[in-house]
Amino acid sequence: MSLVLMVRSFLLDGVFGLVFGYLYWRKGIEYAMFSHRTAHISMQLLFIPLFY
């Protein structure tokens, strides 16, 4: 695992964690869960066709 990959992972996870945490804090668990699920589905639909 390279340093660049580790920094990229921490930054991306941190940014999305802050976004979902903000949604939880301001709107509630339902909005945070829905946006988290939507992010996973959109990433799967985007990246599976690109790499397979």
URQUI-V622654 format. One record per run of one state. SS is the DSSP state (alpha for helix, beta for strand, coil for the rest). FROM is the first residue (numbers start at 1). LEN is the number of residues. If there is no record, write none. Layout:
{{SS FROM LEN} {SS FROM LEN}}
This chain:
{{coil 1 2} {alpha 3 24} {coil 27 2} {alpha 29 23} {coil 52 1}}
